[in-house]
Each structure stands twice: as C-alpha cells, then as structure tokens.
Amino acid sequence: MSDTKAILDQILHDEKLLNSKAFRDKIYKDEPILRTASQLKRNETPQKIKDMKNLAFTPEAYWKTSAWLFYTQGCFMADYEDDHPFSEDFVKYYPSYRELSTEQLRGYFSWRTNVRKNIIKKAPLPFVYIYIYELINCIGSCSPAECFHALRDFSWEYSAIDDSISRYTDKWLIDMIVYFGLEPSLADEFTDIQYDRKLLTLINWESCSDDELFDAICELSSYQLSKSLLYASYADDMRSVIIRCFRKLSEFFRDNRKNSLAVKLFGNIVECQYHMFASSIFYDKNPLRNCEYSLNEIHSFICKNGKWTCRKYYGNRSRNGHLGDIIKSIDSLMRDKNDFKYKIGFSGVSRTSVKLIQKEIDLFYDEKRRSEALKIEIDLSKLGDIRKAADITREKLLVDEEEICEVIEAPQPVENNNETNEDFPLDRDETMFMAALLYGGSASEAAKKCGKMVSMLSDSVNEKLFDIFSDTVIGFSGDEPYIIEDYSDELKNIIPMK
C-alpha cells in the first residue's frame, strides 16, 4: 500500500506533468468516482460550433495568422446564441476560440448572449477577454463607434465585478479612437488624457485662470496639499502664494533660461515606437496603412506603412516629484513666515528658485498687511446714536433771532516751541524737512539745520505717517529723497508754505 501511495505522489507532483497543457489550464474539484449512465452521457455539440472549429483546419488557416483565425471564427459566430449551463472556472492567457473546449465554448456563447441582453455576471476571465477582443475587432456591431461605446459601457459595468480589466480596456479604448479615427473628445474621460489636459494647463500658464492653474498643480504635484497642516489652517493664503510663485518661476524661466519651467519639470515630448492594441488579439485588416492622428497638442500618433509611433510626454504620467519639491518648499517657507508650530524641511529646489519663492511670499504678506490697514468698517448699529447726538448739538447751536451775538476776536496763533504736536505726529525738525521737499527747498540744507541726516529724517517721517497714509510718503532716487506724487497735494494741505 505504501508503494502505491508513493507512486501516486510521484506522478501527481511531477513538474513536467503539472506544467503540461492537460493540467495547467484546469481547476479540479471533487468529483464522484462512480457515475450513472445519465452522468456519463455527453451533450451533443451544436453544428454551428462544429463548423466554426473546422475553420481552423482549412488550407487558408495554415498560412494565416492566429489573429486572422480569431477574426474569421468570430465573424462566423457573430450572431450565435446559446443557453448552456457552465460553472467551471479556468485560466488562459491570450484566450481564443481555438483554445477552448466545446463545453467552454458553449459556456462562453451562453454568457455572451446574456451580456448582449445587458445581463452581466461574473465569468471566467478568458470569457471576458474574448468578448473584449470581439469588440476591438468590431465583431458583432455595425460600426467602430458602436463597438467603442459597447466596450466602454461593458468595461464600466464589469469593473465593478473585477476592476483588473480596466488596466487594459482604458488603453485599448484610446487605441480604438486612434485606429478607427473617432472623435478625439471621446478620450477626454480617460486618466491618460486627463493628465495631458492638466499638463497643458501648466504649459500654457499665461492664458489659464488661477482656478485652472491651481487645480492642475494639485493634480500633478507629488506633494499633496490635502495632507498639509498649514493648508488646513491657511488654505486661501497658500492657494494665492502657490499660484503667484508658479507664475513668477515660469516668467523667470521664460525670460532667463533656454527651456521653460514645464520642460524642467516634465522633460520634452518624445516620439517612440507604438504597438496598437498591445497584449490583445487584433487582426489588422490594413497592415500597410499611412495616417496621422492627434488627440491633443502634446499627444499624437503617426503610422507609416503599418508601423505606429506615438509622440507624448513619457515617464511617470501621474504625480510629478519635481513639482512636488516646489510645492513642499512653498509650504516650508510659509510655515517659517507664519511661525507655524510644525516645521518641515525641503530639498530638490535650486537657490535661485528659493529666493524667488521667498520674495513672492514676503510681497504677498506685505500686500495683505497694507490692504487690511486700508479697510474701513462701519457699524450700522451705531448710526442711530450718532443721529441723536447730532440733533442735540444742533439744538444747542440754535439761538433766538433777537439775541445779539457778541463778536470776539480770534486769538492769534502762538508759535509752538515744543518738539511734538498732539494733532500732527511730526515734530518741528521733521516738518521743516518735509516743507523743504514739498516746496522746492534743499532737503540736505534742512537736515543740516536740524543737525540730523537726510536718511534718518526720511525714515522717521515715513514711520510716523504710515498710520495715516498706510504707505511710505518719501522715496529715494539714488541718494536724493522726494515726495511720492500720490500724496503731495494732501501733504501740502497739512504743511502749508510759510
């Protein structure tokens, strides 16, 4: 008994036997050793399937390709329907009709009959791919457009059962658009073409809106803002700074570098050999065709004598690490600017780019501070109290018509020798210096009389008047100070000429 068991184990574990075609493609289940006569009886093979199988043994099939045989057999069985129960599961690579047994063929055509009635159920993967190959070869439909829509709808629905097919169907659907010359807009829904759209936004940054630019940056950056703590706290500020920094860097590369920022981040368009409907069974009925097809400005195809090439941005067509480094550097520098509790480091960004980013961050917060200083808020709830106070003041100012008003001579102004004035923030020296600038005097002579430096007086005046004008009022042209023209008239009303 032990010898028999050893012999059986040796046979069942023989690698050559396990790798043979008889065992490799089958999944075995528990089966009875003894069967009844009804169980031993086999179903009769339909004549249509017999005729289809015989096509593989015609003289023409001997010198034609396997793709031709698949297409010929598929067209022969295009309208065939069956209703045969089949529950076996099995695996085959590049499955075709010729590779299936009669039971498997009947199971496939029964499943396909239900699919065409929009009854889609889980099936062995060879069934799924044979059906997809039929649609790619336009078997069973009148036009390539109908086949495209049928394959797209089927892949959407079956992906809910097994999403592994989308890895291939998305690519083959784009190939159908190109090969059969369908509308390029049909490809817009696919991830590969959406990547092109976002990349085109960054390339054409000058003509794109801020919303379009920010969305494209978020989609293509390997550094994801949704995971940033600073973005969660200062979303609007980060959005504005990122847009400004990307535009500024793009301007710098456009004006000072040979290649654009997009080329630095994503490289150049490359033309490579392309295999139409790769990893599928496809019969090319026009193997020596010549054509050109463009999906968009940066993604096109050329076919010469049946040889296809594709022009596009290759590499990692998802999130870009170089763009991610720039966004992370902006996040890091903004955290330093806001004294954010949680700091992060960054790398991969040149010193020149860091300087441009830092400068843009400083300008943003400087502009934000000035705009907030200019905001005027009116509390409407206090207007009623103001009106009441005005009415009381008006009553006090009214006098009887017969009352004689006593005229009192106004007192003459007394020269103020104090250094400061409660109503006007400038002291006597600063006022003299401003008068010289406003009315054509010598600023250096005025400063000399005060015993102070021109730069010191200018800084002092700018600092004291910033609360009034929310801006510097004295600028410099070289070493010479001057009054900024926008504030000249108002300053002359405050500081009259003596």
C-alpha positions as CSV (number, residue, x, y, z in Angstrom):
1,M,0.0,0.0,0.0
2,S,2.8,2.3,0.8
3,D,4.4,1.7,-2.6
4,T,1.2,2.5,-4.4
5,K,0.9,5.8,-2.4
6,A,4.5,6.7,-3.2
7,I,3.9,6.1,-6.9
8,L,0.8,8.3,-6.9
9,D,2.6,11.1,-5.1
10,Q,5.4,10.9,-7.5
11,I,3.1,11.2,-10.5
12,L,0.9,14.0,-9.0
13,H,4.0,16.1,-8.1
14,D,5.8,15.6,-11.4
15,E,6.7,19.2,-12.7
16,K,6.5,18.2,-16.3
17,L,3.0,16.7,-15.8
18,L,1.9,19.8,-13.8
19,N,3.1,22.2,-16.4
20,S,1.5,20.2,-19.3
21,K,-1.4,21.7,-21.2
22,A,-3.7,18.9,-19.9
23,F,-3.3,20.1,-16.3
24,R,-2.1,23.7,-16.4
25,D,-5.4,25.3,-17.5
26,K,-7.8,23.4,-15.3
27,I,-9.0,23.8,-11.8
28,Y,-10.1,20.4,-10.4
29,K,-13.0,19.9,-8.0
30,D,-14.4,17.0,-6.0
31,E,-16.0,14.5,-8.4
32,P,-17.6,11.1,-7.9
33,I,-15.6,8.1,-8.9
34,L,-18.7,6.1,-9.9
35,R,-21.2,7.8,-12.3
36,T,-24.7,6.9,-13.6
37,A,-25.4,6.4,-17.2
38,S,-27.0,9.8,-17.5
39,Q,-23.9,11.4,-16.0
40,L,-21.7,9.7,-18.5
41,K,-23.8,10.8,-21.4
42,R,-22.3,13.9,-23.1
43,N,-24.3,16.7,-24.7
44,E,-24.3,16.8,-28.4
45,T,-22.1,19.6,-30.0
46,P,-24.2,22.2,-31.9
47,Q,-23.4,22.1,-35.6
48,K,-22.5,25.8,-35.7
49,I,-19.7,25.2,-33.2
50,K,-18.5,22.2,-35.2
51,D,-18.4,24.3,-38.4
52,M,-16.5,27.1,-36.5
53,K,-13.9,24.6,-35.2
54,N,-13.4,23.2,-38.7
55,L,-12.3,26.7,-39.9
56,A,-9.0,26.2,-38.1
57,F,-8.2,23.3,-40.4
58,T,-8.9,24.9,-43.7
59,P,-5.9,25.3,-46.1
60,E,-6.0,29.1,-45.7
61,A,-5.7,28.8,-41.9
62,Y,-2.4,27.1,-42.2
63,W,-0.6,30.1,-43.5
64,K,-2.7,32.9,-42.0
65,T,-2.0,34.4,-38.5
66,S,-3.8,33.4,-35.3
67,A,-5.3,36.9,-35.3
68,W,-6.9,36.2,-38.7
69,L,-8.3,32.9,-37.5
70,F,-9.8,34.6,-34.4
71,Y,-11.4,37.3,-36.6
72,T,-12.7,34.8,-39.1
73,Q,-14.2,32.5,-36.4
74,G,-15.6,35.5,-34.6
75,C,-17.4,36.8,-37.6
76,F,-18.7,33.3,-38.3
77,M,-20.2,33.1,-34.8
78,A,-21.2,36.8,-34.5
79,D,-24.9,36.1,-34.3
80,Y,-24.8,32.8,-32.5
81,E,-26.7,32.4,-29.2
82,D,-26.7,29.5,-26.7
83,D,-28.2,28.6,-23.4
84,H,-25.9,26.1,-21.8
85,P,-25.2,26.0,-18.1
86,F,-21.5,26.3,-17.2
87,S,-19.9,26.8,-13.8
88,E,-16.3,25.8,-14.4
89,D,-13.5,28.3,-13.7
90,F,-10.3,28.2,-15.6
91,V,-7.3,30.4,-16.7
92,K,-5.9,31.0,-20.1
93,Y,-3.5,33.7,-21.4
94,Y,-4.5,35.3,-24.8
95,P,-7.6,33.2,-24.9
96,S,-9.2,32.5,-28.3
97,Y,-12.0,30.2,-29.6
98,R,-9.4,27.7,-30.7
99,E,-8.1,27.3,-27.2
100,L,-11.5,26.5,-25.6
101,S,-13.1,23.1,-25.4
102,T,-16.7,22.5,-26.6
103,E,-18.1,22.9,-23.1
104,Q,-16.1,26.1,-22.6
105,L,-17.3,27.5,-26.0
106,R,-20.9,26.8,-25.2
107,G,-20.4,28.4,-21.8
108,Y,-18.9,31.4,-23.4
109,F,-21.6,31.9,-26.0
110,S,-24.3,31.5,-23.4
111,W,-22.6,34.1,-21.2
112,R,-22.2,36.4,-24.2
113,T,-25.9,36.0,-25.1
114,N,-26.8,37.4,-21.6
115,V,-24.2,40.2,-21.9
116,R,-25.9,41.4,-25.1
117,K,-29.2,41.5,-23.2
118,N,-27.4,43.6,-20.6
119,I,-27.3,40.8,-18.0
120,I,-23.7,41.0,-16.9
121,K,-22.5,38.4,-14.4
122,K,-19.1,37.3,-13.2
123,A,-17.4,34.8,-15.6
124,P,-14.0,33.2,-16.1
125,L,-11.6,35.8,-17.3
126,P,-11.0,34.1,-20.7
127,F,-14.7,34.7,-21.5
128,V,-14.3,38.4,-20.6
129,Y,-11.2,38.9,-22.7
130,I,-12.6,37.0,-25.7
131,Y,-15.7,39.3,-25.6
132,I,-13.4,42.4,-25.4
133,Y,-11.3,41.1,-28.3
134,E,-14.5,40.7,-30.4
135,L,-15.4,44.4,-29.7
136,I,-11.9,45.6,-30.6
137,N,-12.1,43.7,-33.9
138,C,-15.6,45.1,-34.5
139,I,-17.2,41.7,-34.4
140,G,-21.0,41.8,-33.9
141,S,-21.6,45.5,-34.4
142,C,-22.1,47.6,-37.5
143,S,-19.5,50.4,-36.9
144,P,-16.4,51.1,-34.9
145,A,-18.2,53.8,-33.0
146,E,-20.8,51.3,-31.8
147,C,-18.1,48.9,-30.8
148,F,-16.3,51.6,-28.9
149,H,-19.4,52.6,-26.9
150,A,-20.2,48.9,-26.3
151,L,-16.7,48.2,-25.0
152,R,-16.7,51.4,-22.8
153,D,-20.1,50.6,-21.3
154,F,-19.2,46.9,-20.7
155,S,-15.8,47.9,-19.1
156,W,-17.5,50.3,-16.7
157,E,-20.1,47.7,-15.6
158,Y,-17.7,44.8,-15.3
159,S,-15.1,46.8,-13.5
160,A,-17.5,46.8,-10.5
161,I,-17.1,43.0,-10.5
162,D,-13.4,42.8,-11.4
163,D,-11.5,46.1,-11.8
164,S,-8.4,44.3,-13.2
165,I,-9.7,44.7,-16.8
166,S,-9.6,48.5,-16.7
167,R,-5.8,48.2,-16.8
168,Y,-6.1,47.1,-20.4
169,T,-9.5,48.4,-21.5
170,D,-8.7,52.1,-21.0
171,K,-5.6,51.8,-23.2
172,W,-7.5,49.7,-25.9
173,L,-10.4,52.2,-25.9
174,I,-7.9,55.0,-26.7
175,D,-6.3,52.8,-29.4
176,M,-9.8,52.3,-30.9
177,I,-10.3,56.1,-31.1
178,V,-6.9,56.5,-32.9
179,Y,-7.1,53.4,-35.2
180,F,-10.6,54.0,-36.4
181,G,-10.3,57.8,-36.5
182,L,-13.1,58.5,-34.0
183,E,-13.7,61.9,-32.3
184,P,-10.8,62.9,-30.0
185,S,-13.2,64.2,-27.4
186,L,-14.2,60.6,-26.7
187,A,-10.8,60.2,-25.0
188,D,-11.3,63.0,-22.5
189,E,-12.7,60.8,-19.8
190,F,-9.6,58.6,-19.5
191,T,-6.8,59.2,-17.0
192,D,-4.0,59.3,-19.6
193,I,-5.7,62.1,-21.5
194,Q,-6.7,64.0,-18.3
195,Y,-3.0,64.0,-17.4
196,D,-2.4,65.7,-20.8
197,R,-5.0,68.3,-20.1
198,K,-3.5,69.2,-16.7
199,L,0.0,69.4,-18.2
200,L,-1.3,71.6,-21.0
201,T,-2.6,74.0,-18.3
202,L,0.9,74.3,-16.8
203,I,2.5,74.7,-20.2
204,N,0.0,77.5,-21.2
205,W,0.1,79.1,-17.7
206,E,-0.1,82.6,-19.2
207,S,-3.6,82.1,-20.7
208,C,-5.1,80.0,-17.9
209,S,-7.1,81.2,-15.0
210,D,-5.9,80.9,-11.4
211,D,-8.5,78.2,-10.6
212,E,-7.4,76.1,-13.6
213,L,-3.7,76.6,-12.7
214,F,-4.2,75.7,-9.0
215,D,-6.3,72.6,-9.9
216,A,-3.6,71.4,-12.3
217,I,-0.8,71.9,-9.8
218,C,-2.7,69.9,-7.1
219,E,-3.4,67.1,-9.5
220,L,0.1,66.8,-10.8
221,S,2.2,67.5,-7.7
222,S,3.6,64.6,-5.7
223,Y,3.3,66.7,-2.6
224,Q,-0.4,66.7,-1.8
225,L,-1.7,69.8,-0.2
226,S,-4.7,68.0,1.3
227,K,-2.3,66.4,3.8
228,S,-0.7,69.7,4.8
229,L,-1.4,71.0,8.2
230,L,-0.6,74.6,7.1
231,Y,-3.0,74.3,4.1
232,A,-5.7,73.2,6.5
233,S,-5.2,76.4,8.5
234,Y,-4.4,78.9,5.8
235,A,-6.0,77.4,2.6
236,D,-6.7,80.8,0.9
237,D,-3.2,82.2,1.6
238,M,-1.4,79.0,0.4
239,R,-3.6,78.9,-2.8
240,S,-2.7,82.6,-3.6
241,V,1.0,82.1,-2.9
242,I,1.3,78.9,-4.9
243,I,-0.3,80.5,-7.9
244,R,1.9,83.6,-7.6
245,C,5.1,81.5,-7.1
246,F,4.4,79.3,-10.1
247,R,3.7,82.2,-12.4
248,K,6.8,84.0,-11.1
249,L,9.0,80.9,-11.6
250,S,7.5,80.4,-15.1
251,E,8.3,84.0,-16.0
252,F,11.8,83.7,-14.8
253,F,12.5,80.5,-16.8
254,R,10.8,82.1,-19.9
255,D,13.0,85.2,-19.7
256,N,16.3,83.9,-18.4
257,R,16.6,80.2,-19.3
258,K,16.8,78.3,-22.6
259,N,14.0,75.9,-21.5
260,S,10.7,76.6,-19.9
261,L,9.7,75.6,-16.3
262,A,7.4,72.9,-17.8
263,V,10.4,71.3,-19.6
264,K,12.5,71.4,-16.4
265,L,9.7,69.7,-14.5
266,F,8.3,67.2,-17.1
267,G,11.0,66.9,-19.8
268,N,10.4,67.0,-23.5
269,I,8.0,65.4,-25.9
270,V,9.4,62.1,-27.1
271,E,8.5,60.0,-30.2
272,C,8.6,56.2,-29.6
273,Q,7.5,53.1,-31.4
274,Y,4.0,52.1,-30.5
275,H,2.1,48.8,-30.6
276,M,-1.5,49.3,-31.4
277,F,-3.8,47.0,-29.2
278,A,-0.8,45.6,-27.4
279,S,-1.5,42.4,-25.3
280,S,-4.7,41.6,-27.2
281,I,-5.7,39.6,-30.2
282,F,-6.3,42.1,-33.0
283,Y,-6.5,41.5,-36.8
284,D,-5.2,44.5,-38.7
285,K,-7.1,44.4,-42.0
286,N,-5.0,47.3,-43.4
287,P,-1.4,46.4,-42.4
288,L,0.3,48.9,-44.7
289,R,-1.7,52.0,-43.9
290,N,-0.4,55.5,-43.6
291,C,-2.1,58.1,-41.4
292,E,-1.7,60.7,-38.6
293,Y,-3.9,61.3,-35.6
294,S,-3.8,63.9,-32.9
295,L,-5.6,63.5,-29.5
296,N,-4.3,67.0,-28.4
297,E,-1.4,69.3,-28.8
298,I,1.0,67.1,-26.9
299,H,-0.3,63.6,-27.7
300,S,-0.4,62.3,-31.3
301,F,0.2,59.2,-33.5
302,I,1.8,58.6,-36.9
303,C,1.5,55.4,-38.9
304,K,3.9,54.7,-41.8
305,N,3.5,51.5,-43.8
306,G,1.7,50.0,-40.8
307,K,4.4,51.0,-38.3
308,W,3.0,53.2,-35.5
309,T,4.8,55.8,-33.4
310,C,3.5,57.9,-30.6
311,R,4.5,61.4,-29.6
312,K,3.8,62.5,-26.0
313,Y,5.4,63.2,-22.6
314,Y,6.7,59.8,-21.3
315,G,8.0,59.0,-17.9
316,N,5.8,58.8,-14.8
317,R,2.4,60.0,-16.1
318,S,0.9,60.7,-12.7
319,R,2.2,62.9,-9.9
320,N,5.4,64.8,-10.6
321,G,8.2,64.7,-8.0
322,H,10.0,67.9,-9.2
323,L,6.7,69.9,-9.0
324,G,6.1,68.3,-5.6
325,D,9.5,69.7,-4.4
326,I,8.5,73.2,-5.3
327,I,5.1,73.0,-3.6
328,K,6.8,71.5,-0.5
329,S,9.3,74.3,-0.4
330,I,6.5,76.9,-0.5
331,D,4.8,75.1,2.4
332,S,8.0,75.1,4.4
333,L,8.8,78.7,3.8
334,M,5.3,79.8,4.6
335,R,5.5,77.9,7.9
336,D,8.6,79.9,8.7
337,K,6.9,83.2,7.8
338,N,3.8,82.4,9.9
339,D,5.9,81.0,12.8
340,F,3.9,77.8,12.4
341,K,4.3,75.3,15.2
342,Y,5.1,72.3,13.0
343,K,8.1,72.9,10.7
344,I,9.1,70.8,7.6
345,G,12.2,70.7,5.5
346,F,12.6,70.5,1.7
347,S,15.1,69.7,-0.9
348,G,15.5,69.4,-4.7
349,V,14.9,73.2,-5.3
350,S,17.6,75.5,-6.6
351,R,18.8,78.5,-4.6
352,T,17.5,80.9,-7.3
353,S,14.1,79.3,-7.1
354,V,14.1,79.5,-3.3
355,K,14.9,83.2,-3.5
356,L,12.1,83.9,-5.9
357,I,9.7,81.9,-3.8
358,Q,10.8,83.7,-0.6
359,K,10.4,87.1,-2.3
360,E,6.9,86.3,-3.5
361,I,5.9,85.2,0.0
362,D,7.2,88.4,1.5
363,L,5.4,90.5,-1.1
364,F,2.1,88.6,-0.6
365,Y,2.1,89.2,3.2
366,D,3.2,92.8,2.8
367,E,0.3,93.5,0.4
368,K,-2.1,91.7,2.7
369,R,-1.0,93.8,5.6
370,R,-1.5,97.0,3.7
371,S,-4.9,96.0,2.4
372,E,-6.1,95.2,5.8
373,A,-4.8,98.5,7.1
374,L,-6.9,100.3,4.5
375,K,-10.2,98.5,5.4
376,I,-12.9,100.8,6.8
377,E,-15.6,99.1,8.8
378,I,-18.8,100.9,9.5
379,D,-21.0,99.7,12.4
380,L,-24.5,100.5,11.1
381,S,-26.0,99.8,14.6
382,K,-24.3,103.0,15.9
383,L,-25.8,105.3,13.3
384,G,-28.9,105.9,15.4
385,D,-26.8,107.1,18.3
386,I,-24.9,109.4,16.0
387,R,-28.1,111.0,14.7
388,K,-29.4,111.6,18.2
389,A,-26.1,113.3,19.3
390,A,-26.2,115.4,16.1
391,D,-29.8,116.5,16.9
392,I,-28.8,117.6,20.4
393,T,-25.8,119.5,19.1
394,R,-28.0,121.3,16.5
395,E,-30.4,122.4,19.3
396,K,-27.6,123.8,21.3
397,L,-26.3,125.8,18.4
398,L,-29.7,127.4,17.5
399,V,-30.2,130.9,19.1
400,D,-33.1,133.3,19.3
401,E,-33.3,135.7,16.3
402,E,-33.4,138.7,18.7
403,E,-30.3,137.7,20.6
404,I,-27.3,139.8,19.9
405,C,-24.2,137.8,19.1
406,E,-21.1,139.1,20.7
407,V,-18.1,139.1,18.4
408,I,-14.9,138.0,20.0
409,E,-11.7,138.5,18.2
410,A,-10.0,135.1,17.5
411,P,-6.7,134.7,19.3
412,Q,-3.5,134.8,17.2
413,P,-1.6,131.5,16.8
414,V,1.3,131.3,19.1
415,E,4.5,129.7,17.9
416,N,4.8,126.2,19.3
417,N,8.3,125.6,20.5
418,N,7.5,122.0,21.6
419,E,9.0,119.2,19.7
420,T,5.7,117.4,19.1
421,N,2.1,118.3,18.3
422,E,-0.9,116.3,19.5
423,D,-2.8,116.6,16.2
424,F,0.1,116.1,13.8
425,P,2.7,113.4,14.5
426,L,5.8,115.2,13.0
427,D,8.0,117.4,15.2
428,R,9.4,120.8,14.2
429,D,12.6,119.4,12.5
430,E,10.6,116.8,10.6
431,T,8.0,119.4,9.5
432,M,10.8,121.8,8.3
433,F,12.4,118.9,6.3
434,M,9.0,118.0,4.7
435,A,8.4,121.6,3.8
436,A,11.8,121.8,2.0
437,L,10.8,118.7,0.0
438,L,7.3,119.9,-0.8
439,Y,8.1,123.4,-1.9
440,G,11.4,123.0,-3.8
441,G,13.9,123.7,-0.9
442,S,17.1,121.9,-0.2
443,A,16.5,118.7,1.8
444,S,20.1,118.4,2.7
445,E,20.3,122.0,4.0
446,A,17.1,121.5,6.0
447,A,18.6,118.4,7.6
448,K,21.9,120.2,8.3
449,K,20.0,122.9,10.1
450,C,18.3,120.3,12.3
451,G,21.6,118.6,12.9
452,K,20.4,115.2,11.5
453,M,21.0,113.0,8.5
454,V,18.7,113.0,5.5
455,S,18.1,109.3,5.6
456,M,17.3,109.4,9.4
457,L,14.7,112.2,8.9
458,S,13.2,110.3,5.9
459,D,12.8,107.1,7.9
460,S,11.4,108.9,10.8
461,V,8.8,110.7,8.7
462,N,7.8,107.5,6.8
463,E,7.3,105.7,10.1
464,K,5.2,108.3,11.7
465,L,3.0,109.0,8.6
466,F,2.5,105.3,7.8
467,D,-0.6,105.1,10.1
468,I,-2.2,108.0,8.2
469,F,-1.3,107.0,4.6
470,S,-0.7,103.2,5.0
471,D,2.3,103.7,2.8
472,T,5.7,105.5,2.7
473,V,5.5,109.1,1.6
474,I,9.2,109.7,0.9
475,G,11.0,107.8,-1.8
476,F,14.6,107.9,-3.0
477,S,16.1,108.4,-6.4
478,G,19.7,107.4,-5.8
479,D,20.6,109.4,-2.7
480,E,18.1,112.2,-3.2
481,P,14.7,112.0,-1.3
482,Y,11.4,113.0,-3.0
483,I,7.8,113.1,-2.1
484,I,5.7,110.4,-3.7
485,E,3.4,112.2,-6.1
486,D,0.2,110.5,-5.0
487,Y,0.5,112.1,-1.5
488,S,1.9,115.5,-2.5
489,D,-1.3,117.5,-2.6
490,E,-2.6,116.1,0.7
491,L,0.7,116.8,2.5
492,K,0.7,120.4,1.2
493,N,-2.8,120.9,2.8
494,I,-1.3,119.6,6.1
495,I,2.0,121.5,5.8
496,P,1.4,124.9,4.2
497,M,4.2,127.0,2.7
498,K,5.5,129.8,5.1
